[in-house]
Amino acid sequence: MSNISLLVEEEIKALKRIEEAKKEAEKIVEKAKEEARKIKDLKLILEKVSKYIDEQEKLLKEEAESLRRKYFEIAEKIRLIPSEEIDKIAEEIVMEVVGLERGD
Amino acid sequence: MSEEINAFLNEIRRRTEEEINKILSEARSKAEEIKKSAEEEANRIFSHEAHSRLMLLRRKILGQAEIEGRHELIKAKNEILEKIYKRAKEMLSEIVEGKNPQVNYSDVLYNLIKEAIERMNEMEVIIEANERDMEFISKNIRRIEENLSKDLGKPIKITLSDEKANILGGVIIYSRDRRKVYYNTLEGRLVETIKKYRSILGKEFFKKYLEAK
């Protein structure tokens, strides 16, 4: 084989390999586009949102229960105010009622 | 094969490899970019949807708990206020029945009459009270008129109403023509004072008591 033929053959081989690489590149990009379509699938995203919301709902219910408990505990403490304290306030009020101390 | 040809062949192979690597590398970068962009968009949609739904849910669940909690708190406070009101009323009953040695109810009654007449700015009034107080006023009417005239600096004339009020104590005073009326009953004053104390109790008493616990 002449030297020129060798070079031409090598160039042809090179072009062929480059063409194959281009096809491979196209496949890579196409595959990525397909993956992207799946990633952006609204149905799938909304399913994920629903799952996330379900998880958050459980946490929120726990938080709500703790909030409710906090208020009920305070309410219970108020209910346990001893009668002596109630008498003290009542007496103060009564003194104002009979003492003509209204500031209006 | 000459060395020169060999060098040419090697050069062709080197450039080919370089070109192939470049093509594939660019494709991989583009693919990464496409996926990254898709993920960003998906995350944006997710965040937007999740955020708005979560906000609604949060408001609904925590809001309901907050309302229930506050309602219970108000209920407990009202129970205490009711106890205070009942106790105060008992104490007032003791006073009007003369069972509280610290308070002279006759003086209280006189002051209630005086305050009412002073506020009404009248010289002739009609007094209505419960049976017991009417009896007391009736028995002491001249002395009360004298004292009022002295204390208010003008002659005061009292007439007793034919009606008897169903009240714990205190008076209802009318102008002579009954166009003006002033309620100075113990119940009325108690309600007014409790109203005034309601905010004080809310801001100071309950808070102080809860902090002290």
Interface residues (C-beta under 8 A of the other chain):
Chain A: N3 L6 L7 E10 E11 K13 A14 R17 I18 A21 K22 E24 A25 E26 I28 V29 K31 A32 K33 E35 A36 R37 I39 K40 L42 I45 L46 K48 V49 Y52 I53 Q56 E57 L60 K61 E63 A64 E65 L67 R68 K70 Y71 F72 I74 A75 E76 K77 I78 R79 I81 S83 E85 I86 D87 I89 A90 E91 E92 I93 V94 E96 V97 V98 L100 R102
Chain B: M1 S2 I5 F8 L9 I12 R13 R15 T16 E19 I20 I23 L24 E26 A27 R28 K30 A31 E32 I34 K35 S37 A38 E39 E41 A42 I45 F46 E49 A50 R53 L54 L57 R58 I61 L62 Q64 A65 E66 E68 G69 R70 E72 L73 K75 A76 K77 E79 I80 K83 I84 R87 A88 M91 L92 I95 V103 Y105 V108 N111 L112 E115 L186 R189 L190 E192 T193 I194 Y197 L201 F205 F206 Y209 L210 K213
